[in-house]
Amino acid sequence: MRNIYGAGLLEIRFAFYRYAFDYTLSLSEKLNEITVILKQLKTEKTLN
């Protein structure tokens, strides 16, 4: 019984870490997209 409980906690912890990792990854991807868009806007302003 004790082992099952410990394994369940481990699984929950790994799922949480995976979720947090995916979240930070998508967050950084969004930030990269935003910076690219801002750079494009800057270059368009300098051209005009």
GIMOUR-V734803 format. One record per residue. RES is the residue in three letters. D_CENTER is the distance of its C-alpha to the mean C-alpha in whole Angstrom. Layout:
RES,D_CENTER
RES,D_CENTER
This chain:
MET,36
ARG,34
ASN,32
ILE,31
TYR,29
GLY,28
ALA,26
GLY,25
LEU,23
LEU,22
GLU,20
ILE,19
ARG,17
PHE,16
ALA,14
PHE,13
TYR,11
ARG,10
TYR,9
ALA,7
PHE,6
ASP,5
TYR,3
THR,2
LEU,2
SER,3
LEU,4
SER,6
GLU,7
LYS,9
LEU,10
ASN,11
GLU,13
ILE,14
THR,16
VAL,17
ILE,19
LEU,20
LYS,22
GLN,23
LEU,25
LYS,26
THR,28
GLU,29
LYS,31
THR,32
LEU,34
ASN,35
